[in-house]
Structure formats: C-alpha cells, structure tokens
Amino acid sequence: MATSTSDENNHEDEIRLWREDEWWIATDVETGVTTQGSSQRAALENLDDAVALQKGEAGREPTDEELREMGIDPKNNKTGNREPPDVLK
C-alpha cells in the first residue's frame, strides 16, 4: 500500500506501508528511511520519528549528567579530530 500526503507547501510525501509476517513496514520514499511496528499506526509513528531524526529536526546531544547516568565519563566522550563512526553520521 502506498499513500501520498501534501503539506502546506504542496510537497507530496509518498509512504509505502506493507505487512511482513507479524510486522508492519513503513518506508518514506523521498528519504529511503524504513521502520517497522506491530501495527500500522506504530510503524507510521516510528517513521515520523526516524525521518525527523534523519532530517535533523529532532534529537539532541546528551547532557554530561545523562552520560554519567549511563556510565559514560563525559571527559572521555570526545572524537577529537576524528570523524564519528558511520553509524553516528
């Protein structure tokens, strides 16, 4: 199933939604971002979040306190001049 929606600027977004076994899979055609969920709604909500992250419209750097709570020393949490790993780009 594919759906199209338009925003206030008349940009059309195409989303493909299908079921595989027990999961619903949702793909944003423009970005190529794909997510899954146990229901259509969950897959689409996950897709909204993932596309926002991919476009830099959501997410933030963790605070030093949050890093410490996860057992990470903020002083040692630096990439220096190195590029971050591909998974973090």
Protein Blocks (a to p, Z undefined) as FASTA:
>chain_A
ZZddddfkopacddddddehjbccdddfknopacddfbfklmmmmmmmmmmmmnopgccd
ddfklmmmnopafklmcgkjaccdfklZZ
